[in-house]
Amino acid sequence: MTATATRPAPALVLPKTVSIVAAVVAAIPFVIHAIATFSGYFGQDDFIILYRAGNSGPFDPGYLFQDYSGHIAPGMFLLAWFITALTPLNYTIAVIPVLLMQAGASILLWRLLVRLFGHRWGLLLPYAMYTFSSLILYSTMWWAYSVQLFPLLLTMFGAFNTHLTYLRTRESKHVVTTLLWTVAGMAFYEKAALFLPLLFGFTLLLGERAPWRVWLAHGVLLAGFVALYAGLTVSRIKEGLPSGDVIVEFLRRSVVDVFLPGLFGGPWTDPAMGAAISTPPLGLRIAAAAIAVAVIAGGIAVGGRKAVLAWSLLGAYVVVDLALVIITRLPEIGPLIGNDPRYTADAVPVTVLCGAFAYSSLRLKRPAAGVLVVLLGVSATFSYLWLAPGLKFEKAKQYVATAQAALKADPSIVLYDTPVPEEIMNKWFFVDGKASRVIGLLPGPPKFDQPAENMYLLDDNGTPRKINNVRDPVVGRPGPYAKCGYAVGYDTATIPLSGRVDGWRLLRMEYYTSGKGPVTIRLGKATHEIHLNDGLHVLYLVVDGSFDRVDINRATQVDPMCVVDVRIGTPMT
């Protein structure tokens, strides 16, 4: 008789206690951030990105690879197209994908830390610095930035994990996977080009080496991306750098006022204009700088050469981060841009990883780790909730809701496209900073700048106001016919103006006719074909160009019309 071997039942592997606590450390700020974000709305660049998505196709290279203020981000524009195609201007739907990427990035970072250093309680502190970071949580309340940063962080941690797997297995397929993670990051944010030096430094910190073929593959990918980026963008690099005083002030604001306080539970201050934050009190800034010096010195004392290498890698990354701003944005905006955490938020995870390497030989006990994490989490949450109202874009939310209600009540309303308040879209957007970009994707869609007898414009609250006349007009000279002005029939009637019209204006024309039908109006190089109704009416027509006369004719067999008044100017309610 032969014995039958029995296979043991698979054992249920429970997560380590420290990993359960890590899940809580990630979940608490995630839930707080999600609640705060869902209560916000679109603002500024969001409307332009979504408007272009609503007027483009998902396979249009010109749309996907457009130069958007120096960014090439086909992944972002593809995601924007998908969201807009699914449900235009639905903020909840737009936020869900980036929140999922936020959760995925947190999971991958913890996995990376555990794979590198094991299940240590001391890892909870650097992990909390990332998950609770107000620099990340606050700046990503702005949707346009969240679809850059969270994909970057997700792909960064994905690339680090697969590169670590390669170093441990030496299987070439993991090099390919790392390259794919990098490509995915580049599709959303050009800072993914920094993955190569980060991976190289990561390899050195591990005391490992990778064959030259690995770095060649990464180098070829980087060179291809740089060539693509350079070929598709108009250079934002200015010919001359700002003065030394301006650069020093920018560096102080970026590092001392924003980055360091944000790392250690701050920045303990108010939101400011745009995505910027106010300068924290001097005492808090000094305390944050002192803690930073102590952490760096302590890391070197504990970790020796490895800590020096880790801090050097972090320093190089921060220098590149700031140098990119100095040669692109700083000349345009000035040192106040240093108060915007978006330009250093991506350095937070690099700080976390480098700090973990610097202190890798230190074993922090559970009670000490717990106390430090709680203190950091409470402080950072307080800072974040203090800042959060600054990027909820309440004005934009109210503006869109008011306009949507009015257009739903009367879908026939024709709107004259006007700039919106700066709280909604900044004046430097010029033609893109108008109402059509903000509400143009609402159901209907809204009618802008179409010929109409009654035309409206949206006030600063989004309420339609009826246009009654035009301000500072150029007027048509009196016509030759009493009580008729200019008789318009098959032959062209020319109405000379009191001056030249240049640029974007509104034409107001009073006319009457007994025969409805089409009319052709020529204004310089522009021609408008318009259908007129019989009776006494007013026509509003948006014009753009340069001209000093109005030519009108009715090229069909209909009764003549009388044009009794023409004036061209800016709308007046």
matplotlib code that plots the C-alpha trace (Angstrom):
import matplotlib.pyplot as plt

x = [0.0, 1.4, 0.9, -0.9, 0.9, -1.4, -0.7, -0.9, -3.6, -2.4, -1.7, -3.4, -0.7, -1.7, -0.1, 2.5, 1.2, 3.4, 1.9, -1.6, -0.6, 1.0, -2.4, -4.0, -1.2, -2.0, -5.8, -6.3, -4.8, -6.3, -9.8, -9.3, -7.9, -10.6, -13.4, -11.7, -11.1, -14.6, -15.9, -13.8, -14.2, -12.3, -10.3, -7.9, -6.1, -8.7, -11.2, -8.8, -7.7, -11.3, -12.5, -9.8, -10.7, -14.3, -13.4, -10.8, -10.5, -8.6, -6.4, -5.5, -1.7, -2.0, -4.3, -2.4, 1.0, 0.2, 2.6, 0.7, 2.6, 5.9, 4.3, 4.0, 1.5, -0.4, -1.5, -3.1, -4.9, -6.1, -7.5, -9.1, -10.8, -12.1, -13.5, -15.1, -16.6, -18.0, -19.6, -18.4, -17.6, -18.4, -15.9, -16.5, -15.9, -12.7, -11.3, -11.8, -9.0, -6.4, -7.5, -7.1, -3.6, -2.9, -3.9, -1.8, 1.2, 0.9, 0.7, 3.7, 5.8, 5.1, 5.9, 9.2, 10.2, 9.4, 11.3, 14.3, 14.4, 12.0, 9.0, 10.4, 8.4, 10.9, 9.7, 6.3, 7.9, 9.2, 6.1, 3.9, 6.0, 4.8, 1.2, 0.4, 2.5, 0.5, 2.8, 1.4, -2.2, -2.8, -1.3, -3.2, -6.5, -6.0, -7.1, -4.7, -1.7, -3.1, -3.1, 0.6, 1.9, 0.0, 0.8, 4.4, 4.5, 2.7, 5.1, 8.2, 7.4, 6.5, 9.8, 11.7, 10.0, 10.6, 14.2, 14.7, 13.3, 15.7, 18.7, 17.6, 16.7, 18.8, 15.9, 15.8, 12.0, 12.1, 14.3, 11.5, 8.9, 10.9, 11.2, 7.4, 6.8, 9.1, 7.3, 4.0, 5.4, 6.7, 3.2, 1.9, 4.8, 8.2, 9.9, 9.8, 12.9, 14.6, 13.9, 17.2, 19.5, 17.2, 17.4, 21.2, 21.6, 19.2, 21.4, 24.5, 22.7, 21.9, 25.6, 24.6, 25.7, 23.8, 25.2, 25.9, 23.2, 20.6, 21.7, 22.0, 18.4, 17.3, 19.6, 18.1, 14.6, 15.7, 17.3, 14.2, 12.0, 14.3, 14.3, 10.5, 10.0, 12.4, 10.8, 7.2, 7.7, 8.5, 11.4, 10.4, 14.1, 14.8, 17.9, 19.1, 18.8, 17.2, 19.5, 21.3, 19.1, 15.9, 17.4, 18.4, 15.0, 13.3, 15.5, 14.8, 11.1, 11.1, 13.3, 13.1, 9.6, 7.8, 9.7, 11.3, 8.2, 6.1, 8.3, 8.0, 4.3, 3.9, 3.7, 1.3, 0.1, -2.7, -3.3, -2.3, -2.9, -3.3, -1.7, 0.8, 0.9, 1.7, 5.1, 5.0, 6.1, 9.8, 10.1, 8.5, 10.8, 13.9, 12.7, 12.1, 15.5, 17.1, 15.3, 16.5, 20.1, 19.8, 18.3, 21.0, 23.8, 22.1, 21.8, 25.5, 26.4, 24.2, 24.7, 28.1, 29.0, 25.6, 23.9, 26.3, 25.4, 21.6, 21.7, 23.8, 21.2, 18.4, 20.3, 20.9, 17.3, 16.2, 18.7, 17.4, 13.8, 14.6, 16.9, 14.0, 11.9, 14.7, 15.3, 11.6, 9.0, 11.0, 11.8, 8.0, 6.5, 9.3, 10.4, 6.8, 6.7, 8.8, 5.7, 4.0, 4.5, 3.8, 7.4, 8.9, 6.1, 7.7, 10.8, 8.9, 9.0, 12.7, 13.3, 11.5, 13.5, 16.9, 16.1, 15.2, 18.5, 20.4, 18.9, 18.6, 20.9, 18.8, 16.2, 13.4, 11.2, 7.4, 6.5, 8.9, 7.8, 4.2, 4.6, 6.5, 4.0, 1.1, 2.8, 3.7, 0.2, -1.7, 0.5, 0.4, -3.4, -3.9, -1.7, -3.5, -7.0, -5.8, -4.7, -7.4, -10.0, -7.4, -7.8, -11.4, -12.3, -15.6, -16.0, -15.7, -18.2, -20.8, -20.2, -20.8, -23.8, -25.5, -24.9, -26.1, -29.3, -30.0, -29.3, -31.4, -34.3, -33.9, -31.8, -32.3, -30.0, -27.1, -24.0, -21.4, -18.1, -16.4, -13.5, -14.3, -13.1, -9.4, -10.4, -11.8, -9.2, -6.2, -6.0, -2.8, -4.9, -6.1, -8.5, -8.7, -9.8, -13.4, -16.8, -16.9, -14.0, -15.6, -19.1, -18.8, -19.1, -22.4, -25.4, -26.9, -24.2, -24.4, -24.5, -21.7, -21.2, -24.0, -26.1, -29.1, -31.8, -31.3, -27.8, -26.5, -23.3, -22.4, -21.6, -19.0, -21.4, -22.4, -25.8, -26.8, -27.4, -29.2, -27.1, -29.0, -26.5, -22.8, -20.3, -17.9, -19.4, -18.1, -21.4, -22.8, -23.1, -26.7, -28.3, -29.6, -33.3, -35.5, -37.0, -35.2, -31.5, -30.0, -32.2, -30.7, -31.8, -30.1, -27.4, -24.9, -25.5, -22.4, -22.6, -19.6, -18.5, -17.5, -14.1, -12.1, -13.1, -10.2, -10.4, -13.2, -16.4, -20.1, -22.2, -25.7, -28.0, -31.6, -33.5, -37.0, -38.3, -41.5, -39.8, -37.9, -34.9, -31.1, -28.7, -25.0, -23.0, -19.3, -17.0, -13.5, -12.4, -15.1, -18.5, -21.6, -24.7, -27.6, -31.3, -33.6, -37.2, -39.8, -40.8, -38.8, -35.8, -32.4, -29.4, -26.4, -23.4, -20.0, -17.2, -13.5, -11.1, -10.3, -12.8, -14.3, -17.5, -20.3, -21.4, -24.9, -26.9, -29.8, -28.8, -32.3, -35.6, -37.0, -38.3, -35.7, -34.8, -34.1, -31.1, -31.8, -28.9, -25.5, -23.1, -20.1, -18.5, -18.3, -21.4, -23.4, -26.1]
y = [0.0, 3.4, 6.5, 9.4, 12.7, 15.5, 19.1, 21.4, 24.0, 27.5, 29.6, 33.0, 35.6, 38.6, 42.0, 43.1, 45.4, 48.2, 47.9, 48.1, 51.3, 52.6, 52.1, 54.3, 56.9, 56.9, 56.7, 59.6, 62.4, 60.8, 61.0, 64.5, 65.6, 63.8, 65.5, 69.0, 68.4, 67.2, 70.4, 72.5, 73.2, 73.9, 77.1, 78.9, 76.5, 73.8, 75.6, 76.0, 72.4, 71.0, 73.5, 72.3, 68.7, 69.3, 70.7, 68.1, 64.4, 61.8, 60.9, 64.4, 64.8, 68.6, 68.4, 65.7, 67.2, 70.8, 73.2, 74.2, 77.0, 75.0, 71.6, 68.6, 66.4, 64.0, 61.9, 64.8, 65.9, 62.4, 62.1, 65.5, 64.4, 61.2, 63.1, 65.7, 63.1, 61.3, 64.3, 67.8, 70.1, 67.4, 68.1, 65.0, 62.7, 64.7, 64.4, 60.6, 59.5, 61.7, 60.5, 56.9, 57.8, 59.5, 56.3, 54.1, 56.3, 55.9, 52.2, 51.9, 54.1, 52.0, 48.9, 50.4, 51.4, 48.0, 46.2, 48.4, 48.5, 45.8, 46.3, 48.9, 51.3, 54.0, 54.0, 55.5, 58.9, 59.5, 57.9, 60.3, 63.2, 62.2, 61.2, 64.2, 66.7, 70.0, 70.9, 68.0, 68.0, 71.7, 72.2, 69.2, 70.7, 72.5, 69.9, 71.0, 70.4, 67.2, 65.6, 66.4, 65.6, 62.4, 60.6, 61.7, 60.3, 57.1, 56.4, 57.5, 54.9, 52.3, 52.9, 52.6, 49.4, 47.7, 48.9, 47.4, 44.1, 44.2, 44.8, 41.8, 39.4, 40.8, 39.9, 42.2, 42.4, 44.5, 47.1, 47.3, 47.7, 50.5, 52.2, 51.9, 53.5, 56.4, 56.9, 57.0, 59.7, 61.7, 61.6, 63.7, 65.8, 66.6, 66.2, 62.5, 63.1, 63.3, 59.6, 58.6, 60.5, 59.4, 55.8, 56.0, 57.6, 55.0, 52.3, 53.8, 54.2, 50.4, 49.7, 48.0, 48.4, 48.0, 47.1, 50.0, 48.6, 49.5, 53.1, 53.3, 52.3, 55.0, 57.5, 56.8, 57.2, 60.5, 61.8, 61.0, 62.8, 65.8, 66.0, 65.6, 68.3, 70.7, 70.2, 70.8, 73.7, 77.3, 77.9, 79.5, 80.0, 83.7, 85.3, 86.9, 85.6, 87.7, 89.7, 88.0, 89.7, 88.4, 84.9, 84.9, 86.2, 83.5, 80.8, 82.0, 82.0, 78.6, 76.8, 78.6, 80.0, 77.1, 73.8, 73.3, 74.4, 72.2, 69.2, 69.4, 69.8, 73.4, 75.9, 77.2, 80.2, 81.6, 81.0, 83.9, 84.8, 81.9, 78.8, 80.6, 80.7, 83.6, 83.8, 82.0, 83.8, 84.3, 82.1, 79.2, 79.6, 79.7, 76.6, 74.7, 75.6, 74.5, 71.2, 70.7, 71.3, 69.0, 66.3, 66.5, 66.5, 63.7, 61.6, 62.0, 61.1, 57.9, 57.0, 58.2, 58.1, 56.8, 59.7, 62.1, 60.5, 60.6, 64.3, 65.0, 63.4, 65.3, 68.6, 68.0, 67.3, 70.4, 72.5, 71.3, 71.9, 75.5, 76.1, 75.2, 77.9, 80.4, 80.1, 79.9, 81.3, 83.6, 86.3, 86.6, 86.5, 87.6, 86.1, 85.8, 82.6, 81.1, 81.1, 78.7, 75.1, 73.5, 74.1, 72.1, 69.6, 66.9, 67.1, 65.8, 62.1, 62.4, 63.9, 61.0, 58.4, 60.1, 60.6, 56.9, 55.9, 58.4, 56.9, 53.3, 52.1, 53.7, 51.6, 53.9, 52.2, 51.9, 54.5, 57.1, 56.6, 56.8, 60.1, 61.7, 60.5, 61.9, 65.2, 65.5, 64.4, 66.8, 69.7, 69.0, 68.4, 71.7, 73.5, 71.9, 72.7, 76.3, 76.5, 74.5, 77.3, 79.1, 76.5, 75.6, 78.1, 79.0, 82.0, 79.8, 77.3, 80.0, 81.7, 78.5, 77.4, 80.9, 80.9, 77.3, 78.0, 81.1, 79.3, 76.3, 78.7, 80.4, 78.3, 80.9, 83.5, 84.6, 85.8, 88.3, 86.7, 88.8, 88.3, 86.6, 87.8, 87.1, 84.8, 82.5, 83.0, 85.3, 88.3, 86.9, 84.2, 87.0, 85.4, 82.2, 84.1, 84.5, 83.2, 80.9, 78.9, 78.7, 77.7, 76.7, 73.0, 73.3, 71.4, 73.3, 74.4, 78.1, 80.4, 83.0, 85.9, 84.8, 87.5, 88.2, 90.8, 90.4, 89.9, 89.4, 89.3, 87.6, 89.9, 89.0, 86.6, 84.7, 86.4, 87.3, 91.1, 92.3, 94.6, 97.8, 99.8, 100.3, 102.6, 105.0, 104.1, 104.7, 105.6, 105.4, 108.7, 109.9, 108.2, 109.9, 109.0, 110.7, 108.3, 105.4, 106.2, 103.7, 101.7, 98.2, 96.1, 94.0, 96.7, 97.2, 100.1, 101.5, 103.2, 105.3, 105.4, 108.4, 106.7, 103.5, 100.4, 98.2, 95.0, 93.1, 95.2, 94.9, 96.4, 97.6, 98.2, 99.4, 98.3, 97.7, 95.7, 94.2, 91.2, 88.7, 87.0, 86.9, 89.9, 90.1, 92.4, 93.1, 94.7, 95.0, 91.5, 89.8, 88.8, 87.9, 86.2, 86.9, 86.1, 89.1, 89.1, 91.5, 94.5, 96.9, 95.2, 95.7, 93.5, 92.9, 91.5, 90.8, 92.1, 91.8, 93.5, 96.9, 98.8, 102.3, 101.4, 98.9, 97.3, 95.7, 94.1, 91.6, 89.4, 87.8, 89.0, 90.4, 93.8, 96.4, 97.2, 100.5, 100.8, 103.8, 103.6, 101.9, 102.1, 100.0, 100.0, 98.0, 96.6, 98.4, 97.0]
z = [0.0, -1.0, 1.1, -0.5, 0.0, 1.1, 0.0, 3.0, 2.9, 1.9, 4.9, 5.2, 5.2, 7.3, 6.8, 9.2, 12.0, 10.7, 7.3, 8.8, 10.6, 7.3, 5.6, 8.3, 7.8, 4.1, 4.5, 6.9, 4.7, 1.6, 3.0, 4.2, 0.9, -1.0, 1.0, 0.6, -3.1, -3.9, -2.3, -4.7, -8.4, -11.6, -12.0, -14.2, -16.7, -16.0, -18.2, -21.1, -21.0, -20.9, -23.5, -25.9, -25.1, -25.9, -29.3, -30.3, -31.0, -29.0, -32.0, -33.0, -32.7, -32.7, -29.7, -27.8, -28.4, -28.2, -26.5, -23.5, -21.7, -22.2, -21.3, -23.6, -21.9, -24.2, -21.3, -19.5, -22.7, -23.4, -19.9, -20.3, -23.5, -21.9, -19.0, -21.2, -23.6, -20.6, -18.9, -19.6, -16.7, -14.1, -11.4, -9.4, -12.4, -13.3, -9.8, -9.4, -11.7, -10.0, -6.5, -7.7, -8.9, -5.5, -3.7, -6.1, -5.6, -1.8, -2.0, -4.3, -2.1, 1.0, -1.0, -2.1, 1.4, 2.8, 0.0, 0.6, 4.4, 5.7, 8.0, 10.3, 12.5, 11.7, 8.1, 9.2, 9.8, 6.2, 4.8, 6.8, 5.5, 2.1, 2.7, 4.9, 2.9, 2.6, -0.3, -2.3, -0.9, -1.3, -4.7, -6.1, -5.2, -8.5, -11.0, -13.8, -11.5, -10.0, -13.4, -13.7, -10.2, -9.2, -12.5, -12.0, -8.5, -9.5, -12.3, -10.3, -7.6, -10.2, -12.0, -8.7, -7.8, -11.1, -11.2, -7.7, -9.0, -11.9, -9.6, -7.5, -10.4, -13.3, -15.7, -18.7, -18.8, -15.7, -17.5, -20.2, -17.5, -15.9, -19.3, -19.8, -16.4, -17.4, -20.7, -18.9, -16.6, -19.5, -21.0, -18.1, -16.9, -18.4, -15.0, -15.6, -17.6, -14.2, -13.6, -15.2, -12.7, -9.8, -10.8, -11.2, -7.8, -6.3, -7.7, -6.1, -2.7, -2.9, -3.5, -6.8, -10.4, -13.6, -17.0, -19.4, -21.6, -19.0, -18.8, -22.6, -23.0, -20.5, -22.2, -25.6, -24.2, -22.5, -25.7, -27.7, -25.3, -25.2, -29.0, -29.1, -26.4, -28.1, -31.5, -30.2, -27.8, -28.3, -25.9, -22.6, -21.7, -21.6, -23.1, -19.9, -16.4, -13.6, -11.4, -8.5, -6.0, -7.6, -7.8, -4.1, -3.1, -5.1, -3.6, -0.1, -0.7, -2.3, 0.1, 3.5, 3.3, 1.5, 1.1, 4.5, 6.5, 4.3, 5.0, 8.8, 9.2, 7.9, 6.4, 9.1, 7.0, 4.8, 1.1, -1.2, -4.8, -7.2, -5.9, -3.8, 0.0, 2.4, 4.0, 7.4, 10.6, 10.9, 14.0, 12.3, 9.3, 11.5, 13.4, 10.1, 8.8, 12.1, 12.0, 8.4, 9.4, 12.3, 10.2, 7.6, 10.2, 12.1, 8.9, 8.2, 11.7, 11.5, 7.9, 7.0, 3.3, 2.3, 3.9, 2.2, -1.2, -0.3, 0.6, -2.5, -4.7, -3.0, -3.3, -7.0, -7.6, -5.7, -7.6, -11.0, -9.8, -8.9, -11.9, -14.3, -12.7, -12.8, -16.5, -17.5, -15.1, -12.8, -15.5, -16.3, -12.8, -10.4, -7.0, -5.7, -7.7, -5.0, -2.7, -5.1, -3.7, -7.1, -8.1, -5.2, -4.4, -6.6, -4.4, -1.3, -2.3, -3.3, 0.2, 1.8, -0.1, 0.5, 4.2, 4.5, 3.0, 5.2, 8.4, 7.1, 10.0, 12.7, 14.4, 15.6, 18.2, 18.0, 20.6, 19.3, 15.7, 16.8, 18.6, 15.8, 13.2, 15.2, 15.8, 12.1, 10.9, 13.2, 12.3, 8.5, 8.5, 10.4, 7.8, 4.9, 6.1, 6.8, 3.2, 1.4, 0.9, -1.3, -4.1, -3.9, -6.6, -5.0, -7.3, -10.4, -9.0, -8.3, -11.7, -13.6, -11.5, -12.0, -15.7, -16.1, -14.2, -16.4, -19.7, -18.6, -18.0, -21.4, -23.8, -26.6, -24.9, -27.1, -25.2, -26.1, -25.1, -22.3, -20.0, -16.6, -13.2, -12.4, -9.6, -12.3, -15.0, -14.9, -17.3, -18.9, -20.6, -23.0, -25.5, -23.5, -20.4, -21.6, -20.6, -23.6, -22.2, -18.8, -19.6, -23.3, -22.5, -20.6, -22.1, -25.0, -25.7, -24.9, -27.9, -28.1, -30.5, -32.9, -34.7, -32.6, -31.9, -28.2, -26.9, -23.3, -21.5, -18.2, -15.2, -12.7, -10.9, -14.1, -14.4, -18.0, -18.5, -21.5, -23.8, -24.6, -26.5, -27.3, -25.6, -27.3, -30.7, -34.2, -36.0, -39.5, -41.2, -41.9, -44.9, -48.1, -47.6, -45.0, -42.5, -44.2, -43.9, -46.3, -48.6, -49.1, -52.0, -54.7, -55.2, -52.4, -50.1, -48.5, -45.1, -44.3, -40.7, -38.6, -37.9, -38.3, -36.3, -35.1, -33.2, -31.4, -31.2, -31.2, -34.1, -33.4, -36.4, -36.4, -39.5, -40.9, -43.8, -45.1, -46.5, -44.4, -45.9, -46.1, -46.1, -46.7, -44.5, -45.4, -42.9, -44.3, -45.1, -43.2, -44.7, -42.7, -44.1, -41.8, -42.0, -41.2, -40.0, -41.3, -39.2, -37.1, -35.5, -34.0, -35.0, -32.8, -34.6, -33.2, -35.5, -35.6, -37.9, -39.4, -41.5, -42.0, -43.8, -43.8, -47.1, -47.2, -50.0, -50.4, -53.2, -53.5, -54.8, -51.5, -50.5, -49.8, -46.2, -44.5, -42.2, -40.0, -37.5, -37.2, -34.3, -33.4, -30.0, -26.7, -25.2, -22.6, -20.3]

ax = plt.figure().add_subplot(projection="3d")
ax.plot(x, y, z, "-o")
ax.set_aspect("equal")
plt.show()
